Amino acid sequence: MLLINGCTPGDAFSEEPPAMHWAQFLSAFFFTGCLAVPILLAVTGATAWQASLLNLASILILCIACGLGLVYQKGWLGEGMLGDSLLS
């Protein structure tokens, strides 16, 4: 995500920067590795299933936290739902 944010311009109507495809590739590569490595280690018996499931659960919690942060930052909740009631 940091790679994509660093390679995108602030203007939504400008052309895609030349390094954008590399940022997308590296982000997908690292995220796939975060998911695939624990599964491969568990399947081959190098680690216990509990350790791999714990690792996958932590990645899921991180994705949920990033998603909720994005929703709150963009203001997609609106006034009727949570809004700013948590900060008041």
Beta strands, then each sheet from edge to edge (+ up, - down):
end
